[in-house]
Amino acid sequence: MAQAQNYIISASVDQIDAAFENFGQQYPSLDKPFNPTAPSEAISLSPEVVRCSSLIVAACGHLSANVNVPAMSIYATAGGFHVSAALGAALEGNTVEILRDHPSGLSIYDISAQNGMDPIHLGRILRLLATHHIFIEITPNVFKNNRLSSMMDTLKTVNEIQSDPENKHVGTPGMSALIEHTCDEIMKGASFLTEFLTDPVMGSSGAQEHSPMGVAFKYNKPSWEWYENPGNEYRVKRFMAAMEGSTKFDPPNAILQGFDWGSLPSKALVVDVGGGMGHTTKKICEAYPDLKYVVQDRPMVIEQGRSKFWRNEFSEALSDGSVVLQAHDFLTEQLILHANVFLCRMILHDYGRSMAKVILQHLRDAASQDTKLLIVDTIVPYACLDESQMEAGRGIPGMEFPQPPAPLLANLGKANAIPYIADFQMLVGFNGEERTIGTFTELLYESGWKITRVFTIPGSIHKQILAVVA
Ligand SMILES: C[S@@+](CC[C@H](N)C(=O)[O-])C[C@H]1O[C@@H](n2cnc3c(N)ncnc32)[C@H](O)[C@@H]1O
């Protein structure tokens, strides 16, 4: 029974051990806090180690589905939201920061004295999480951080957070913000998924004013606007920090890999559509200063970008005109005609098919025959073999990929859960969608574009999809 998975696990463990031995290092310990600058963390992210660790996670997931009592597997899955709720509560109670300076652990009473939560409830929360390898219960009712819990450290002191709670996540690495955001408004929205899907209007409207999160919080407008409501000051700041945190799923210069920005002629115009404050444009601009850039976003975001980002970090780019910040609604006619590149990074996934088509058609109407469209989004793999993409020359260049060994799922199962979770974040929050290559191909075709190549960026959950006018 399960010999194949067993073999994959042990062969992959041996390969990881050998890779670490080569560097005279050991795999980072789960029992110790996460140290982003440790050489062992860098080795753990090297392509060969990531390939082996993905096989281990996929095979362990497959093996446990095989051997666990079916009722236990299903009930543990159904009750998974309790783990999310516990994680949200632990983070909102600043538990990671409270435990940071206590490597030997703190009792639930000492933690409770700092965050005001009932110690018994706190113990139950942390025990559920420790059972999922987040925190460690070292002796009864005494907990400490481990590699997973400490990844969510804001790096602020408890005093700093408590004296300015609204800004808890501002200026932090963002992982804590991303997880709190997921365990708060996204989880609350997800609990109304069925009501949303079975609603005769909302279920198939594709409109951004309809979303499971809107059902949960009783609003009928795009979630972007809801975030700006009075009372949502903490959530909106956390959401912005979470967006920054989500960049951790990409290597720092991912946007400079893949598409060859150097192939553009000098002074070529790059329009970063829905570019946020302009973080991505700044990276490209620093590497390719002879190109021209326009960052477009909603007025409030553009204003924040001007005052809080560019003026502090790269004011010369605004003053010499290399970068222009422009308030623009991408659901309306595109103002800039014949740009060399329209960049849409993490934009289309916020929208369902009908609205994504509107955005793409506006870009198509403004494009020339030479305009390139570069979409940066996750491509959700099918959970089965996609034979149309398997061999070079048959599918879209860049989409062919090696198949994992049998009997693992073609998408690597649990090792590759993030694209599916991201897809549901989009559905719940924005009535949006992370797409399969089949859906991208159809959507682009229906909007007058044709995919010419896909770039895979090592270590990134996002792909770059390059399209031209069809
Ligand atoms: C997920 S963020 C991506 C930001 C940026 N492209 C990046 O990769 O970091 C989506 C962005 O789309 C912007 N946005 C949403 N609706 C918009 C609209 N109708 N017109 C222009 N920008 C919009 C949001 O303000 C936000 O900055």
The ligand as an ORCA input file, in Angstrom:
! r2SCAN-3c Opt
* xyz 0 1
  C      -4.507     43.843     -6.530
  S      -4.105     45.513     -6.741
  C      -2.740     45.401     -7.865
  C      -1.895     46.620     -7.829
  C      -0.611     46.541     -8.680
  N      -0.876     46.304    -10.080
  C       0.342     45.500     -8.145
  O       0.645     44.545     -8.857
  O       0.775     45.628     -6.998
  C      -5.425     46.073     -7.792
  C      -5.371     47.565     -8.084
  O      -6.436     47.892     -9.010
  C      -6.942     49.159     -8.644
  N      -8.292     49.318     -9.211
  C      -9.416     48.646     -8.877
  N     -10.443     49.052     -9.637
  C      -9.956     50.007    -10.477
  C     -10.526     50.769    -11.535
  N     -11.813     50.641    -11.867
  N      -9.725     51.611    -12.205
  C      -8.405     51.740    -11.883
  N      -7.801     51.028    -10.885
  C      -8.573     50.170    -10.202
  C      -6.895     49.135     -7.148
  O      -6.961     50.436     -6.593
  C      -5.577     48.428     -6.873
  O      -4.516     49.345     -6.770
*
